[in-house]
Each structure stands twice: as C-alpha cells, then as structure tokens.
C-alpha cells in the first residue's frame, strides 16, 4: 500500500516542463532587452552630469585658490594643463597645491588619471586651466575638459 501511494505522489509532482522554462526565459530576455535600451540614455546623461560637476568643482577651487594667491601669481596669466605636474614657477606651484587641497577627495582620483571607482565613469581625460587677461582688462579663469563635449567653465576674476 505504501508503494502505491509513493508512486502516486511522484507522478503528481512533475514541476515545470522544459517548454515552460524556455518560454519564461524568452520573455525575460525580451524584457531585459527593452529595459536595457531604455536605460542607456539615462546613463549617458548621468555621465555628462558627473563631468559637469567635476568641472564646476575644479573651477570653484581654482577661483578660490586664485583669490588667495593673487599677489604672487603672474599678471600676464598662465596655463596649467595638469594639476599634478609641478610647475617651475613657485607661485603657480603654490596655487596648484591650494587647488588640490580645495578639490574634494572624490575628484582627486579622476584628475590623477586613475579612473573612478563609482558605477558611473567620467569621460574627462584631462583638465586644462587658463588664467588670462584679455584686451578688456578683466581677468578670466577658464577650465576646459578634454574627452567630453562640455563647454568650458569661464569665471571672471
């Protein structure tokens, strides 16, 4: 009697068939494809927003450091293409050190070229900071990022 009951339980408990599993997997693959294509534009916008934030942080730090070191910096202006390459001019080096101190710790690895540990990688490959005195006499500080299509951040000094 027990053997007949055990056989009956085994035949009633079949689980999912192979066809059912394949159909479910196909539906899931279609859903992932649709959701994946919809998420790509959001990721690109997030990267661009992160790059804008990076430029803004560097620009703010550069302007602040400029105001603290304005007496020592060259009056004709200067260009810094890498904050982590020591300049020959001691005043510009002091300005660089102040900029690096003012930039948040999240930005530093990006500028050093180490990449980002965040989920959203930045496209910025290099930063160029130009302090210039145009013909109008008003000094400007321009922060430009290479590797992106972002407009430079220009600040009046």
C-alpha positions, 0 to 999 in steps of 0.5 A: 500500500505504501508503494502505491501511494509513493508512486502516486505522489511522484507522478503528481509532482512533475514541476515545470516542463522544459517548454515552460522554462524556455518560454519564461526565459524568452520573455525575460530576455525580451524584457531585459532587452527593452529595459536595457535600451531604455536605460542607456540614455539615462546613463549617458546623461548621468555621465555628462552630469558627473563631468559637469560637476567635476568641472564646476568643482575644479573651477570653484577651487581654482577661483578660490585658490586664485583669490588667495594667491593673487599677489604672487601669481603672474599678471600676464596669466598662465596655463596649467594643463595638469594639476599634478605636474609641478610647475617651475614657477613657485607661485603657480606651484603654490596655487596648484597645491591650494587647488588640490587641497580645495578639490574634494577627495572624490575628484582627486582620483579622476584628475590623477588619471586613475579612473573612478571607482563609482558605477558611473565613469567620467569621460574627462581625460584631462583638465586644462586651466587658463588664467588670462587677461584679455584686451578688456582688462578683466581677468578670466579663469577658464577650465576646459575638459578634454574627452567630453563635449562640455563647454568650458567653465569661464569665471571672471576674476 
